[in-house]
Structure formats: structure tokens, C-alpha cells
Amino acid sequence: MVNVDKRVIYGYGSKYPSSFFIINVDSKEEKLFKQRPEWENALRQLDLAPDSVHDVWLSFTKFKVDGYLQWRPK
């Protein structure tokens, strides 16, 4: 699951030991979290919504077919 908002990339998965992440594009800082509550708190401090993430594979399919991503308008 992933989203891009305010020049921040954030999301989670299950393939890595730290499955929750936040990447600040401007500062190039990457934060990894092992627990969802820690990740959610960090997102709220950045004024971002933890529940506004999108399925990566569905996003890829929509981009391939429609040419746009959910976090970028048509």
C-alpha cells in the first residue's frame, strides 16, 4: 500500500522486517516503523492521513490502462 502527498511517499507492505515507511522527498529522509501505531502517529504529525493509501498493484494497473495515478489528477 502506498501514497504520495506533500512531497512525502508513505505506505506499508509485508516483505521487509520494517513494513511501515515514510520517505521525505525534500530531505531524502527515510523512516521505518515496525508498528502501525508509530507510523500513524508520525503521519499525523506531518498532517497526512494514514488511511489514504492505495494498493500498489491496482495503482499500476490503473496507470497502465488509464495513464494516471490516484494521487495525481487526470
PyMOL Python script that loads the backbone (N, CA, C, O; Angstrom):
from pymol import cmd

cmd.read_pdbstr("""\
ATOM      1  N   MET A   1       0.855  -1.163   0.000  1.00  0.00           N
ATOM      2  CA  MET A   1       0.000   0.000   0.000  1.00  0.00           C
ATOM      3  C   MET A   1       0.904   1.229   0.000  1.00  0.00           C
ATOM      4  O   MET A   1       1.935   1.252   0.673  1.00  0.00           O
ATOM      5  N   VAL A   2       0.506   2.259  -0.767  1.00  0.00           N
ATOM      6  CA  VAL A   2       1.369   3.427  -0.908  1.00  0.00           C
ATOM      7  C   VAL A   2       0.531   4.674  -1.204  1.00  0.00           C
ATOM      8  O   VAL A   2      -0.590   4.584  -1.703  1.00  0.00           O
ATOM      9  N   ASN A   3       1.100   5.829  -0.885  1.00  0.00           N
ATOM     10  CA  ASN A   3       0.517   7.111  -1.264  1.00  0.00           C
ATOM     11  C   ASN A   3       1.641   8.130  -1.373  1.00  0.00           C
ATOM     12  O   ASN A   3       2.726   7.947  -0.820  1.00  0.00           O
ATOM     13  N   VAL A   4       1.360   9.210  -2.099  1.00  0.00           N
ATOM     14  CA  VAL A   4       2.285  10.327  -2.239  1.00  0.00           C
ATOM     15  C   VAL A   4       1.486  11.579  -1.934  1.00  0.00           C
ATOM     16  O   VAL A   4       0.451  11.825  -2.554  1.00  0.00           O
ATOM     17  N   ASP A   5       1.962  12.378  -0.976  1.00  0.00           N
ATOM     18  CA  ASP A   5       1.254  13.592  -0.582  1.00  0.00           C
ATOM     19  C   ASP A   5       2.254  14.560   0.031  1.00  0.00           C
ATOM     20  O   ASP A   5       3.088  14.166   0.846  1.00  0.00           O
ATOM     21  N   LYS A   6       2.171  15.815  -0.357  1.00  0.00           N
ATOM     22  CA  LYS A   6       3.048  16.854   0.194  1.00  0.00           C
ATOM     23  C   LYS A   6       4.525  16.482   0.095  1.00  0.00           C
ATOM     24  O   LYS A   6       5.294  16.712   1.028  1.00  0.00           O
ATOM     25  N   ARG A   7       4.911  15.913  -1.030  1.00  0.00           N
ATOM     26  CA  ARG A   7       6.296  15.511  -1.291  1.00  0.00           C
ATOM     27  C   ARG A   7       6.795  14.458  -0.292  1.00  0.00           C
ATOM     28  O   ARG A   7       7.982  14.388   0.027  1.00  0.00           O
ATOM     29  N   VAL A   8       5.848  13.645   0.187  1.00  0.00           N
ATOM     30  CA  VAL A   8       6.157  12.543   1.090  1.00  0.00           C
ATOM     31  C   VAL A   8       5.559  11.272   0.490  1.00  0.00           C
ATOM     32  O   VAL A   8       4.397  11.245   0.083  1.00  0.00           O
ATOM     33  N   ILE A   9       6.375  10.227   0.444  1.00  0.00           N
ATOM     34  CA  ILE A   9       5.922   8.908  -0.001  1.00  0.00           C
ATOM     35  C   ILE A   9       5.773   8.059   1.250  1.00  0.00           C
ATOM     36  O   ILE A   9       6.694   7.978   2.063  1.00  0.00           O
ATOM     37  N   TYR A  10       4.628   7.431   1.406  1.00  0.00           N
ATOM     38  CA  TYR A  10       4.445   6.610   2.597  1.00  0.00           C
ATOM     39  C   TYR A  10       3.583   5.401   2.291  1.00  0.00           C
ATOM     40  O   TYR A  10       2.783   5.406   1.355  1.00  0.00           O
ATOM     41  N   GLY A  11       3.760   4.365   3.096  1.00  0.00           N
ATOM     42  CA  GLY A  11       2.987   3.157   2.882  1.00  0.00           C
ATOM     43  C   GLY A  11       3.468   2.028   3.750  1.00  0.00           C
ATOM     44  O   GLY A  11       4.184   2.224   4.732  1.00  0.00           O
ATOM     45  N   TYR A  12       3.054   0.835   3.361  1.00  0.00           N
ATOM     46  CA  TYR A  12       3.450  -0.349   4.113  1.00  0.00           C
ATOM     47  C   TYR A  12       3.336  -1.583   3.239  1.00  0.00           C
ATOM     48  O   TYR A  12       2.670  -1.584   2.204  1.00  0.00           O
ATOM     49  N   GLY A  13       3.994  -2.609   3.678  1.00  0.00           N
ATOM     50  CA  GLY A  13       3.979  -3.892   2.993  1.00  0.00           C
ATOM     51  C   GLY A  13       4.313  -4.986   3.985  1.00  0.00           C
ATOM     52  O   GLY A  13       4.332  -4.751   5.193  1.00  0.00           O
ATOM     53  N   SER A  14       4.573  -6.172   3.484  1.00  0.00           N
ATOM     54  CA  SER A  14       4.867  -7.281   4.397  1.00  0.00           C
ATOM     55  C   SER A  14       6.128  -8.037   4.026  1.00  0.00           C
ATOM     56  O   SER A  14       6.401  -9.086   4.609  1.00  0.00           O
ATOM     57  N   LYS A  15       6.899  -7.541   3.079  1.00  0.00           N
ATOM     58  CA  LYS A  15       8.077  -8.270   2.601  1.00  0.00           C
ATOM     59  C   LYS A  15       9.361  -7.941   3.354  1.00  0.00           C
ATOM     60  O   LYS A  15      10.357  -8.644   3.187  1.00  0.00           O
ATOM     61  N   TYR A  16       9.369  -6.895   4.177  1.00  0.00           N
ATOM     62  CA  TYR A  16      10.593  -6.462   4.852  1.00  0.00           C
ATOM     63  C   TYR A  16      10.379  -6.456   6.354  1.00  0.00           C
ATOM     64  O   TYR A  16       9.237  -6.375   6.806  1.00  0.00           O
ATOM     65  N   PRO A  17      11.441  -6.540   7.140  1.00  0.00           N
ATOM     66  CA  PRO A  17      11.293  -6.514   8.598  1.00  0.00           C
ATOM     67  C   PRO A  17      10.557  -5.262   9.103  1.00  0.00           C
ATOM     68  O   PRO A  17       9.688  -5.375   9.969  1.00  0.00           O
ATOM     69  N   SER A  18      10.881  -4.097   8.589  1.00  0.00           N
ATOM     70  CA  SER A  18      10.162  -2.880   8.940  1.00  0.00           C
ATOM     71  C   SER A  18       9.172  -2.612   7.823  1.00  0.00           C
ATOM     72  O   SER A  18       9.549  -2.140   6.750  1.00  0.00           O
ATOM     73  N   SER A  19       7.922  -2.910   8.072  1.00  0.00           N
ATOM     74  CA  SER A  19       6.975  -2.886   6.964  1.00  0.00           C
ATOM     75  C   SER A  19       6.279  -1.543   6.749  1.00  0.00           C
ATOM     76  O   SER A  19       5.614  -1.373   5.727  1.00  0.00           O
ATOM     77  N   PHE A  20       6.404  -0.589   7.662  1.00  0.00           N
ATOM     78  CA  PHE A  20       5.791   0.727   7.503  1.00  0.00           C
ATOM     79  C   PHE A  20       6.889   1.749   7.236  1.00  0.00           C
ATOM     80  O   PHE A  20       7.931   1.728   7.891  1.00  0.00           O
ATOM     81  N   PHE A  21       6.659   2.649   6.271  1.00  0.00           N
ATOM     82  CA  PHE A  21       7.725   3.582   5.920  1.00  0.00           C
ATOM     83  C   PHE A  21       7.169   4.965   5.591  1.00  0.00           C
ATOM     84  O   PHE A  21       6.006   5.119   5.218  1.00  0.00           O
ATOM     85  N   ILE A  22       8.040   5.966   5.742  1.00  0.00           N
ATOM     86  CA  ILE A  22       7.779   7.343   5.323  1.00  0.00           C
ATOM     87  C   ILE A  22       9.063   7.848   4.689  1.00  0.00           C
ATOM     88  O   ILE A  22      10.134   7.759   5.290  1.00  0.00           O
ATOM     89  N   ILE A  23       8.960   8.382   3.469  1.00  0.00           N
ATOM     90  CA  ILE A  23      10.116   8.948   2.769  1.00  0.00           C
ATOM     91  C   ILE A  23       9.808  10.404   2.455  1.00  0.00           C
ATOM     92  O   ILE A  23       8.842  10.703   1.754  1.00  0.00           O
ATOM     93  N   ASN A  24      10.630  11.307   2.973  1.00  0.00           N
ATOM     94  CA  ASN A  24      10.500  12.724   2.686  1.00  0.00           C
ATOM     95  C   ASN A  24      11.377  13.024   1.474  1.00  0.00           C
ATOM     96  O   ASN A  24      12.600  12.904   1.545  1.00  0.00           O
ATOM     97  N   VAL A  25      10.760  13.411   0.374  1.00  0.00           N
ATOM     98  CA  VAL A  25      11.487  13.627  -0.871  1.00  0.00           C
ATOM     99  C   VAL A  25      12.454  14.807  -0.757  1.00  0.00           C
ATOM    100  O   VAL A  25      13.571  14.752  -1.273  1.00  0.00           O
ATOM    101  N   ASP A  26      12.020  15.877  -0.079  1.00  0.00           N
ATOM    102  CA  ASP A  26      12.874  17.065   0.041  1.00  0.00           C
ATOM    103  C   ASP A  26      14.139  16.805   0.859  1.00  0.00           C
ATOM    104  O   ASP A  26      15.242  17.153   0.437  1.00  0.00           O
ATOM    105  N   SER A  27      13.971  16.189   2.033  1.00  0.00           N
ATOM    106  CA  SER A  27      15.118  15.958   2.910  1.00  0.00           C
ATOM    107  C   SER A  27      15.822  14.635   2.628  1.00  0.00           C
ATOM    108  O   SER A  27      16.906  14.378   3.152  1.00  0.00           O
ATOM    109  N   LYS A  28      15.197  13.790   1.792  1.00  0.00           N
ATOM    110  CA  LYS A  28      15.719  12.453   1.479  1.00  0.00           C
ATOM    111  C   LYS A  28      15.830  11.578   2.716  1.00  0.00           C
ATOM    112  O   LYS A  28      16.645  10.656   2.769  1.00  0.00           O
ATOM    113  N   GLU A  29      15.006  11.874   3.707  1.00  0.00           N
ATOM    114  CA  GLU A  29      14.989  11.108   4.952  1.00  0.00           C
ATOM    115  C   GLU A  29      13.995   9.958   4.824  1.00  0.00           C
ATOM    116  O   GLU A  29      12.870  10.141   4.359  1.00  0.00           O
ATOM    117  N   GLU A  30      14.423   8.778   5.241  1.00  0.00           N
ATOM    118  CA  GLU A  30      13.572   7.600   5.228  1.00  0.00           C
ATOM    119  C   GLU A  30      13.412   7.096   6.656  1.00  0.00           C
ATOM    120  O   GLU A  30      14.393   6.876   7.366  1.00  0.00           O
ATOM    121  N   LYS A  31      12.160   6.919   7.062  1.00  0.00           N
ATOM    122  CA  LYS A  31      11.879   6.392   8.400  1.00  0.00           C
ATOM    123  C   LYS A  31      11.139   5.076   8.251  1.00  0.00           C
ATOM    124  O   LYS A  31      10.198   4.961   7.465  1.00  0.00           O
ATOM    125  N   LEU A  32      11.576   4.086   9.016  1.00  0.00           N
ATOM    126  CA  LEU A  32      10.939   2.776   9.015  1.00  0.00           C
ATOM    127  C   LEU A  32      10.317   2.530  10.379  1.00  0.00           C
ATOM    128  O   LEU A  32      10.879   2.912  11.406  1.00  0.00           O
ATOM    129  N   PHE A  33       9.164   1.895  10.383  1.00  0.00           N
ATOM    130  CA  PHE A  33       8.433   1.623  11.614  1.00  0.00           C
ATOM    131  C   PHE A  33       8.025   0.160  11.639  1.00  0.00           C
ATOM    132  O   PHE A  33       7.612  -0.392  10.620  1.00  0.00           O
ATOM    133  N   LYS A  34       8.141  -0.465  12.799  1.00  0.00           N
ATOM    134  CA  LYS A  34       7.743  -1.860  12.944  1.00  0.00           C
ATOM    135  C   LYS A  34       6.281  -1.980  13.360  1.00  0.00           C
ATOM    136  O   LYS A  34       5.650  -3.012  13.131  1.00  0.00           O
ATOM    137  N   GLN A  35       5.749  -0.937  13.965  1.00  0.00           N
ATOM    138  CA  GLN A  35       4.381  -0.971  14.471  1.00  0.00           C
ATOM    139  C   GLN A  35       3.517   0.072  13.773  1.00  0.00           C
ATOM    140  O   GLN A  35       3.947   1.207  13.570  1.00  0.00           O
ATOM    141  N   ARG A  36       2.313  -0.311  13.411  1.00  0.00           N
ATOM    142  CA  ARG A  36       1.392   0.602  12.734  1.00  0.00           C
ATOM    143  C   ARG A  36       1.081   1.866  13.544  1.00  0.00           C
ATOM    144  O   ARG A  36       1.055   2.951  12.962  1.00  0.00           O
ATOM    145  N   PRO A  37       0.842   1.775  14.867  1.00  0.00           N
ATOM    146  CA  PRO A  37       0.532   2.998  15.630  1.00  0.00           C
ATOM    147  C   PRO A  37       1.646   4.057  15.565  1.00  0.00           C
ATOM    148  O   PRO A  37       1.358   5.251  15.494  1.00  0.00           O
ATOM    149  N   GLU A  38       2.904   3.626  15.589  1.00  0.00           N
ATOM    150  CA  GLU A  38       4.026   4.569  15.483  1.00  0.00           C
ATOM    151  C   GLU A  38       4.004   5.272  14.129  1.00  0.00           C
ATOM    152  O   GLU A  38       4.201   6.485  14.049  1.00  0.00           O
ATOM    153  N   TRP A  39       3.767   4.512  13.076  1.00  0.00           N
ATOM    154  CA  TRP A  39       3.696   5.025  11.710  1.00  0.00           C
ATOM    155  C   TRP A  39       2.547   6.021  11.569  1.00  0.00           C
ATOM    156  O   TRP A  39       2.715   7.100  11.002  1.00  0.00           O
ATOM    157  N   GLU A  40       1.376   5.644  12.092  1.00  0.00           N
ATOM    158  CA  GLU A  40       0.208   6.526  12.030  1.00  0.00           C
ATOM    159  C   GLU A  40       0.458   7.839  12.766  1.00  0.00           C
ATOM    160  O   GLU A  40       0.096   8.907  12.271  1.00  0.00           O
ATOM    161  N   ASN A  41       1.072   7.768  13.939  1.00  0.00           N
ATOM    162  CA  ASN A  41       1.384   8.991  14.699  1.00  0.00           C
ATOM    163  C   ASN A  41       2.337   9.893  13.925  1.00  0.00           C
ATOM    164  O   ASN A  41       2.151  11.109  13.886  1.00  0.00           O
ATOM    165  N   ALA A  42       3.356   9.303  13.310  1.00  0.00           N
ATOM    166  CA  ALA A  42       4.318  10.094  12.529  1.00  0.00           C
ATOM    167  C   ALA A  42       3.624  10.760  11.342  1.00  0.00           C
ATOM    168  O   ALA A  42       3.930  11.908  11.018  1.00  0.00           O
ATOM    169  N   LEU A  43       2.700  10.061  10.691  1.00  0.00           N
ATOM    170  CA  LEU A  43       1.962  10.645   9.564  1.00  0.00           C
ATOM    171  C   LEU A  43       1.071  11.787  10.026  1.00  0.00           C
ATOM    172  O   LEU A  43       0.992  12.822   9.364  1.00  0.00           O
ATOM    173  N   ARG A  44       0.406  11.606  11.150  1.00  0.00           N
ATOM    174  CA  ARG A  44      -0.460  12.679  11.671  1.00  0.00           C
ATOM    175  C   ARG A  44       0.352  13.925  12.016  1.00  0.00           C
ATOM    176  O   ARG A  44      -0.133  15.044  11.846  1.00  0.00           O
ATOM    177  N   GLN A  45       1.571  13.747  12.494  1.00  0.00           N
ATOM    178  CA  GLN A  45       2.433  14.896  12.784  1.00  0.00           C
ATOM    179  C   GLN A  45       2.785  15.652  11.512  1.00  0.00           C
ATOM    180  O   GLN A  45       3.060  16.851  11.559  1.00  0.00           O
ATOM    181  N   LEU A  46       2.779  14.960  10.376  1.00  0.00           N
ATOM    182  CA  LEU A  46       3.040  15.582   9.075  1.00  0.00           C
ATOM    183  C   LEU A  46       1.746  16.044   8.406  1.00  0.00           C
ATOM    184  O   LEU A  46       1.760  16.500   7.262  1.00  0.00           O
ATOM    185  N   ASP A  47       0.633  15.923   9.123  1.00  0.00           N
ATOM    186  CA  ASP A  47      -0.697  16.288   8.620  1.00  0.00           C
ATOM    187  C   ASP A  47      -1.074  15.440   7.400  1.00  0.00           C
ATOM    188  O   ASP A  47      -1.631  15.943   6.424  1.00  0.00           O
ATOM    189  N   LEU A  48      -0.758  14.139   7.480  1.00  0.00           N
ATOM    190  CA  LEU A  48      -1.091  13.182   6.424  1.00  0.00           C
ATOM    191  C   LEU A  48      -2.036  12.120   6.987  1.00  0.00           C
ATOM    192  O   LEU A  48      -1.977  11.798   8.174  1.00  0.00           O
ATOM    193  N   ALA A  49      -2.888  11.590   6.149  1.00  0.00           N
ATOM    194  CA  ALA A  49      -3.884  10.600   6.574  1.00  0.00           C
ATOM    195  C   ALA A  49      -3.372   9.174   6.378  1.00  0.00           C
ATOM    196  O   ALA A  49      -3.120   8.765   5.245  1.00  0.00           O
ATOM    197  N   PRO A  50      -3.214   8.413   7.462  1.00  0.00           N
ATOM    198  CA  PRO A  50      -2.736   7.037   7.348  1.00  0.00           C
ATOM    199  C   PRO A  50      -3.663   6.135   6.545  1.00  0.00           C
ATOM    200  O   PRO A  50      -3.210   5.151   5.959  1.00  0.00           O
ATOM    201  N   ASP A  51      -4.943   6.450   6.507  1.00  0.00           N
ATOM    202  CA  ASP A  51      -5.895   5.572   5.823  1.00  0.00           C
ATOM    203  C   ASP A  51      -6.066   5.907   4.340  1.00  0.00           C
ATOM    204  O   ASP A  51      -6.930   5.335   3.676  1.00  0.00           O
ATOM    205  N   SER A  52      -5.259   6.820   3.818  1.00  0.00           N
ATOM    206  CA  SER A  52      -5.393   7.186   2.400  1.00  0.00           C
ATOM    207  C   SER A  52      -4.274   6.583   1.550  1.00  0.00           C
ATOM    208  O   SER A  52      -3.611   7.283   0.785  1.00  0.00           O
ATOM    209  N   VAL A  53      -4.080   5.282   1.697  1.00  0.00           N
ATOM    210  CA  VAL A  53      -3.077   4.583   0.898  1.00  0.00           C
ATOM    211  C   VAL A  53      -3.778   3.741  -0.172  1.00  0.00           C
ATOM    212  O   VAL A  53      -4.949   3.390  -0.034  1.00  0.00           O
ATOM    213  N   HIS A  54      -3.047   3.428  -1.229  1.00  0.00           N
ATOM    214  CA  HIS A  54      -3.608   2.715  -2.368  1.00  0.00           C
ATOM    215  C   HIS A  54      -2.835   1.427  -2.618  1.00  0.00           C
ATOM    216  O   HIS A  54      -1.627   1.365  -2.390  1.00  0.00           O
ATOM    217  N   ASP A  55      -3.526   0.417  -3.081  1.00  0.00           N
ATOM    218  CA  ASP A  55      -2.899  -0.851  -3.423  1.00  0.00           C
ATOM    219  C   ASP A  55      -1.926  -0.630  -4.584  1.00  0.00           C
ATOM    220  O   ASP A  55      -2.311  -0.086  -5.619  1.00  0.00           O
ATOM    221  N   VAL A  56      -0.691  -1.042  -4.421  1.00  0.00           N
ATOM    222  CA  VAL A  56       0.353  -0.816  -5.420  1.00  0.00           C
ATOM    223  C   VAL A  56      -0.006  -1.474  -6.757  1.00  0.00           C
ATOM    224  O   VAL A  56       0.129  -0.840  -7.804  1.00  0.00           O
ATOM    225  N   TRP A  57      -0.452  -2.711  -6.741  1.00  0.00           N
ATOM    226  CA  TRP A  57      -0.736  -3.422  -7.992  1.00  0.00           C
ATOM    227  C   TRP A  57      -1.949  -2.849  -8.698  1.00  0.00           C
ATOM    228  O   TRP A  57      -1.965  -2.758  -9.926  1.00  0.00           O
ATOM    229  N   LEU A  58      -2.969  -2.458  -7.936  1.00  0.00           N
ATOM    230  CA  LEU A  58      -4.135  -1.825  -8.544  1.00  0.00           C
ATOM    231  C   LEU A  58      -3.734  -0.477  -9.155  1.00  0.00           C
ATOM    232  O   LEU A  58      -4.190  -0.130 -10.245  1.00  0.00           O
ATOM    233  N   SER A  59      -2.890   0.274  -8.461  1.00  0.00           N
ATOM    234  CA  SER A  59      -2.402   1.549  -8.981  1.00  0.00           C
ATOM    235  C   SER A  59      -1.621   1.343 -10.273  1.00  0.00           C
ATOM    236  O   SER A  59      -1.783   2.105 -11.226  1.00  0.00           O
ATOM    237  N   PHE A  60      -0.775   0.318 -10.310  1.00  0.00           N
ATOM    238  CA  PHE A  60      -0.001   0.021 -11.511  1.00  0.00           C
ATOM    239  C   PHE A  60      -0.926  -0.291 -12.682  1.00  0.00           C
ATOM    240  O   PHE A  60      -0.731   0.209 -13.790  1.00  0.00           O
ATOM    241  N   THR A  61      -1.933  -1.120 -12.427  1.00  0.00           N
ATOM    242  CA  THR A  61      -2.880  -1.486 -13.479  1.00  0.00           C
ATOM    243  C   THR A  61      -3.634  -0.269 -13.993  1.00  0.00           C
ATOM    244  O   THR A  61      -3.777  -0.088 -15.202  1.00  0.00           O
ATOM    245  N   LYS A  62      -4.121   0.573 -13.070  1.00  0.00           N
ATOM    246  CA  LYS A  62      -4.852   1.778 -13.481  1.00  0.00           C
ATOM    247  C   LYS A  62      -3.946   2.707 -14.287  1.00  0.00           C
ATOM    248  O   LYS A  62      -4.385   3.304 -15.269  1.00  0.00           O
ATOM    249  N   PHE A  63      -2.692   2.830 -13.877  1.00  0.00           N
ATOM    250  CA  PHE A  63      -1.762   3.676 -14.606  1.00  0.00           C
ATOM    251  C   PHE A  63      -1.522   3.126 -16.009  1.00  0.00           C
ATOM    252  O   PHE A  63      -1.484   3.874 -16.986  1.00  0.00           O
ATOM    253  N   LYS A  64      -1.363   1.821 -16.090  1.00  0.00           N
ATOM    254  CA  LYS A  64      -1.116   1.185 -17.382  1.00  0.00           C
ATOM    255  C   LYS A  64      -2.300   1.372 -18.331  1.00  0.00           C
ATOM    256  O   LYS A  64      -2.112   1.599 -19.527  1.00  0.00           O
ATOM    257  N   VAL A  65      -3.509   1.276 -17.799  1.00  0.00           N
ATOM    258  CA  VAL A  65      -4.715   1.373 -18.626  1.00  0.00           C
ATOM    259  C   VAL A  65      -5.133   2.831 -18.844  1.00  0.00           C
ATOM    260  O   VAL A  65      -5.375   3.246 -19.978  1.00  0.00           O
ATOM    261  N   ASP A  66      -5.218   3.607 -17.757  1.00  0.00           N
ATOM    262  CA  ASP A  66      -5.769   4.962 -17.813  1.00  0.00           C
ATOM    263  C   ASP A  66      -4.725   6.066 -17.926  1.00  0.00           C
ATOM    264  O   ASP A  66      -5.044   7.187 -18.321  1.00  0.00           O
ATOM    265  N   GLY A  67      -3.469   5.747 -17.578  1.00  0.00           N
ATOM    266  CA  GLY A  67      -2.405   6.738 -17.679  1.00  0.00           C
ATOM    267  C   GLY A  67      -2.329   7.730 -16.537  1.00  0.00           C
ATOM    268  O   GLY A  67      -1.719   8.788 -16.684  1.00  0.00           O
ATOM    269  N   TYR A  68      -2.937   7.412 -15.397  1.00  0.00           N
ATOM    270  CA  TYR A  68      -2.821   8.312 -14.246  1.00  0.00           C
ATOM    271  C   TYR A  68      -2.810   7.520 -12.947  1.00  0.00           C
ATOM    272  O   TYR A  68      -3.222   6.361 -12.910  1.00  0.00           O
ATOM    273  N   LEU A  69      -2.342   8.148 -11.899  1.00  0.00           N
ATOM    274  CA  LEU A  69      -2.295   7.544 -10.574  1.00  0.00           C
ATOM    275  C   LEU A  69      -3.322   8.228  -9.676  1.00  0.00           C
ATOM    276  O   LEU A  69      -3.681   9.381  -9.917  1.00  0.00           O
ATOM    277  N   GLN A  70      -3.799   7.532  -8.644  1.00  0.00           N
ATOM    278  CA  GLN A  70      -4.849   8.060  -7.776  1.00  0.00           C
ATOM    279  C   GLN A  70      -4.451   9.381  -7.124  1.00  0.00           C
ATOM    280  O   GLN A  70      -5.307  10.240  -6.913  1.00  0.00           O
ATOM    281  N   TRP A  71      -3.187   9.559  -6.804  1.00  0.00           N
ATOM    282  CA  TRP A  71      -2.782  10.763  -6.092  1.00  0.00           C
ATOM    283  C   TRP A  71      -2.450  11.912  -7.040  1.00  0.00           C
ATOM    284  O   TRP A  71      -2.068  12.992  -6.590  1.00  0.00           O
ATOM    285  N   ARG A  72      -2.587  11.696  -8.320  1.00  0.00           N
ATOM    286  CA  ARG A  72      -2.382  12.777  -9.309  1.00  0.00           C
ATOM    287  C   ARG A  72      -3.628  12.887 -10.154  1.00  0.00           C
ATOM    288  O   ARG A  72      -4.077  11.886 -10.713  1.00  0.00           O
ATOM    289  N   PRO A  73      -4.200  14.066 -10.266  1.00  0.00           N
ATOM    290  CA  PRO A  73      -5.403  14.216 -11.080  1.00  0.00           C
ATOM    291  C   PRO A  73      -5.137  13.957 -12.554  1.00  0.00           C
ATOM    292  O   PRO A  73      -3.996  14.039 -13.008  1.00  0.00           O
ATOM    293  N   LYS A  74      -6.194  13.644 -13.301  1.00  0.00           N
ATOM    294  CA  LYS A  74      -6.081  13.407 -14.738  1.00  0.00           C
ATOM    295  C   LYS A  74      -5.672  14.669 -15.459  1.00  0.00           C
ATOM    296  O   LYS A  74      -5.526  14.662 -16.681  1.00  0.00           O
TER     297      LYS A  74
END
""", "prot")
cmd.dss("prot")
cmd.show_as("cartoon", "prot")
cmd.util.cbc("prot")
cmd.orient("prot")
